[in-house]
Amino acid sequence: MTGVVRSTAGRFALLGAVLFVIFAGLAIAIFAGGGPPPQQRLFDVQVVGNTMTPSTLSAYYNDTLTITVHTDKDEEIHLHGYDKAFFSSSDHAASLTFPANIGGTFVLEIEATSTPVGTLNVQPRGGLFGIGTPTEHSNTTIVKNAAGTVIRTASTDVYNLSLEVGPIQPMYTPQQFSSLHPKKGEIMFTGTMVMPPGMETMTNMDAASFPPGWKHLEIHVYDNRKGDPVRDLNPQITVVNTASGQSQQVPIVTMQGIPDGPKDFHYGNNVQMPPGNYVVDVQMNAQRATFTVSF
């Protein structure tokens, strides 16, 4: 009787092993997908004027990408979807390494002019009948900068920075955004919006007409190794009129553009900057960057 029990147990163990192999094979067929195995892919691109060569970069999901960008002048090249910022100049190429962990087609643009110059195509490896393939997250939408926006770039040992100064923007708390559903402007996370005198308490900012001499100033800060936005700083931003020597501190608001979403995280506020020449000084812990702008 004991021998029968052992024999039955052995058959069940063998059956279990066979089923495990079968299901493991099915899982590999379904989820591992086709295409080549993950690999390191190196891309070296040139941006001259509004032309990127090569204009299309192709990879597979879970590859590791190293993209090096050369430009003919100081330029910020933004990779949408991945939210990576490449800060390059005629004598300094920008290189970032990151995993291809988002599938789809993603546009590269010249940030200063909102000009698309190329695409990154991350293909799924695919599985049996398409099961197990990553979700498509293509992002080829370009949000145009407001007319009259001035953009400058700078770098420190730790950060790359982009200064944008343009038309005054309506700014909303998350609660106001949820109730009013504005289509443009900024969502504020911390800090208090500055408004022209007499307009501090207005609620319908989306349709407001603002007095001349007022600007919206924002500083975008990126990790210069990863190309990701830095969100945990407490920068000090000082604006100096070079003709009069008048200096003003910009009350810091953390925010993001409503059309752009999280990739547009930045620091700044609305400020009064009549036509003239200005120096914008940004202090971030032990790091400092300086920009010059004119209107």
KAJO-V170815 format. One line per field, one symbol per residue. ss: DSSP state (2 for helix, 1 for strand, 0 for the rest). phi: phi as a letter, one per 30 degrees, with the letter a starting at -180 (. if undefined). burial: + if it has 16 or more other ideal C-beta (glycine too) atoms within 10 Angstrom, else -. A space follows every 50 residues. Layout:
ss->???
phi->???
burial->???
//
This chain:
ss->02222222222222222222222222222222000000011111111100 11100111110001111111100011111000011111100101111110 00111111110000111111111000022200000100100000000001 11111000111111111000111222222200000111110000000000 00002220000001111111111000001000000111111000001111 001111100002220111111100001111111100111111110
phi->.dddddddddddddddddddddddddddddcdiciddebdccbbbccbic bcbddbcbaceidccbccccbdaeaccccdidhccccbbdcbdcbbcadd cbckcbdcbdddchcdbabcccdddibeiididdddbebcdccdddeidc bbbabbdcbcbbcbbbeecdbbdedddddchdcbjbcccbjbdcbeeicd cdccddcdccddicbccbccbbddccicdccccbdccccbdddcidbbdc ddccabddddiedceabladbcbdelcbcccbcbhccbbbbcbbb
burial->--------------------------------+---------+-+-+--- -+----+-+++++-+-+++++--+++++++++++++++-----+++-+-+ -+++++++++++--++++++-++++++----+++---++---+-+---++ ++++++--++++++++-+++++---++--+-+--++++----++++---- ----+----+---+++++++++-+--++++--+-+-+-++---------+ -+++++++----+++++++++-+----+-+-+-+--+-+-+-+--
//
